[in-house]
Amino acid sequence: MTCRQLGGPCDQEFKGETADDIINAQDRHLRDAARGGDESHVPAHEDMKKRWLNPIKGMGWYRGIKKDFAALPEIET
């Protein structure tokens, strides 16, 4: 999945065995980009930090990402 598919501003790709792996990779990416001065990632980073302040909305986002991840074709390694 890409940063954009997860709500971010770019097409950085993330790979992982689970949706949680992908989410964690994007969280690190957003944090590092925002801290590094990439202003385009700041809004998504702020959204990520606030995601669980509203648990119902956060769970909706999380379930949507898990559903999108499950629909992806398997990639052989």
Buried (B, 14 or more C-beta within 10 A) or exposed (E): BEBEBBBBBBEBEBEBEEBEEBBEBBBEBBBEBBEEEBEEBBBBBEEBEEBEEEEEEEEEBBEEBBEBBEEEEEEEE
